[in-house]
Amino acid sequence: MEELNSRSLNKRIKYRSKLLKDLRQRFRKEYFGQLVQKHNEKQSRNPQIGEIVLIGDDNKKRLFWPLAKIIELIPGRDGTIRPVKLKTQHGTVLRPIQRIYRLEIYSKESVGGELGGEESNSNNVTDNENNVTSADAVIVRKFTSYGRPVKAPSRLDLLNNVCYTLETLSESKGGGCCETK
């Protein structure tokens, strides 16, 4: 009985590790492949402490670039950030900003600070929406990509039409089976 349990557990462990390996490989192939293409576009914001990045390496394939977390930003004499200190799985390294590729993942510390500002903006938007006298007063017109106005389709509502006819028929006959007294 113990051998059977240990065999099934060993099989389960092998299966889970294989599944994890396959998912990691797929993620690296699909996501990282598109990420470096996005990196070529002009970056609008500077990296922040706690951000997760890929460390680019000319000697390795993109799939095998290590992940790291930014732990320190080192400004130059003119105040712009050029090298960054990164914490990898095996230690800390210093890399130029041109060799790191930012992911869309942020650490919990940096997310908390950024989301706080966004939440306050969303509260202001809802306050402004409450100032509108009625929702029907504001008409939003949608346009196609060619500039033509989009007309909302008028739907034939047969279900409500049938219910209305049944109600009017029962009232005209002086009552019906559904009324309770």
C-alpha positions in Angstrom: 0.0 0.0 0.0 2.8 2.4 0.8 4.6 1.7 -2.5 1.4 2.4 -4.4 1.0 5.8 -2.6 4.6 6.7 -3.1 4.5 5.8 -6.8 1.3 7.9 -7.4 2.9 10.8 -5.5 6.1 10.5 -7.5 4.1 10.5 -10.8 2.1 13.5 -9.6 5.2 15.4 -8.8 6.8 14.6 -12.2 3.6 15.6 -13.9 3.4 19.0 -12.0 7.0 19.8 -12.7 6.6 19.0 -16.4 3.5 21.1 -16.6 5.3 24.0 -14.8 8.3 23.7 -17.2 6.0 23.6 -20.3 4.0 26.7 -19.1 7.2 28.6 -18.3 8.6 27.7 -21.8 5.4 28.8 -23.5 5.3 32.0 -21.5 8.9 32.9 -22.4 8.4 32.1 -26.1 5.2 34.0 -26.6 5.4 36.9 -24.2 9.1 37.7 -24.3 9.1 37.5 -28.1 6.5 40.3 -28.3 8.0 42.2 -25.4 11.3 43.1 -27.0 9.4 44.3 -30.1 7.5 46.7 -27.8 10.8 47.8 -26.3 11.9 49.3 -29.6 9.2 52.0 -29.3 10.1 55.1 -27.4 9.7 54.6 -23.7 7.8 57.3 -21.9 8.6 56.7 -18.3 11.7 55.8 -16.3 12.1 52.4 -14.6 11.2 52.4 -11.0 12.5 50.5 -7.9 10.7 47.2 -7.5 10.0 46.8 -11.2 10.5 43.3 -12.8 12.8 43.3 -15.9 14.6 41.0 -18.3 18.4 41.4 -18.5 19.4 41.3 -22.2 22.4 39.3 -23.2 23.9 39.0 -26.6 25.4 35.6 -25.9 22.1 33.9 -24.9 18.8 33.5 -26.7 16.0 35.7 -25.5 14.3 32.7 -24.0 17.1 32.3 -21.5 17.5 35.9 -20.4 17.3 36.1 -16.6 14.5 37.9 -14.8 15.5 40.5 -12.2 14.0 43.1 -9.9 15.3 46.7 -9.8 16.7 47.5 -6.4 18.5 50.8 -7.1 18.5 53.5 -9.7 21.9 55.2 -10.2 21.7 58.7 -11.6 24.5 60.2 -13.7 26.1 63.6 -13.3 23.3 65.2 -15.3 20.6 63.5 -13.3 19.5 60.9 -15.8 19.4 57.3 -14.8 21.9 55.2 -16.8 22.9 52.1 -14.8 20.6 50.2 -12.5 21.3 47.7 -9.8 19.3 44.5 -10.2 18.6 41.5 -7.9 18.6 38.3 -9.8 18.1 34.7 -8.7 21.8 34.3 -8.1 22.8 37.7 -6.7 23.0 41.4 -7.6 24.3 42.9 -10.9 24.8 46.3 -12.3 23.5 46.8 -15.9 23.0 49.8 -18.2 19.4 50.8 -18.7 19.7 50.0 -22.5 20.2 46.3 -21.6 17.1 45.9 -19.5 13.7 45.2 -20.9 10.8 46.1 -18.6 7.9 43.7 -18.2 4.3 44.7 -17.5 4.6 43.3 -14.0 5.2 45.5 -11.0 6.0 44.5 -7.5 3.5 45.1 -4.7 5.3 48.1 -3.3 5.3 50.0 -6.6 1.7 49.0 -7.4 0.3 50.3 -4.2 1.7 53.8 -4.7 0.7 54.0 -8.3 -2.8 52.7 -7.8 -3.5 55.1 -5.0 -3.3 58.1 -7.4 -5.4 56.4 -10.0 -8.2 55.6 -7.5 -8.5 59.3 -6.5 -8.9 60.3 -10.1 -11.6 57.7 -10.6 -13.5 59.1 -7.6 -13.3 62.6 -9.1 -14.8 61.2 -12.3 -17.7 59.6 -10.5 -18.4 62.9 -8.6 -18.6 64.7 -11.9 -21.0 62.2 -13.3 -23.3 62.7 -10.4 -23.5 66.4 -11.2 -25.3 65.7 -14.5 -29.0 66.2 -14.1 -30.1 63.1 -16.0 -28.4 60.4 -17.9 -30.8 60.9 -20.8 -29.8 64.5 -21.2 -26.3 63.5 -22.4 -26.4 61.9 -25.9 -23.2 60.2 -27.0 -23.0 59.8 -30.8 -20.7 57.0 -32.1 -19.1 57.2 -35.5 -17.6 54.5 -37.7 -14.0 54.6 -38.8 -15.1 56.4 -42.0 -17.0 59.1 -40.0 -20.5 58.0 -40.5 -22.8 58.1 -37.5 -23.8 54.7 -36.0 -27.6 54.2 -35.7 -28.8 52.0 -32.9 -31.0 49.2 -34.3 -34.6 49.1 -33.4 -35.4 45.6 -32.2 -38.8 43.9 -32.5 -39.7 42.9 -29.0 -42.2 40.0 -29.5 -42.1 38.7 -25.9 -43.3 42.0 -24.4 -45.8 42.4 -27.2 -47.3 39.0 -26.6 -47.5 39.7 -22.8 -49.2 43.0 -23.4 -51.8 41.5 -25.8 -52.6 38.7 -23.2 -53.1 41.3 -20.5 -55.4 43.5 -22.6 -57.4 40.4 -23.7 -57.9 39.3 -20.1 -58.9 42.8 -19.0 -61.5 43.1 -21.8 -63.1 39.8 -21.0 -63.6 40.9 -17.4 -61.0 38.9 -15.5 -58.9 35.9 -16.1 -57.6 32.7 -14.5 -54.5 34.4 -13.2 -56.1 37.1 -11.0 -56.3 36.5 -7.3 -59.0 38.0 -5.1 
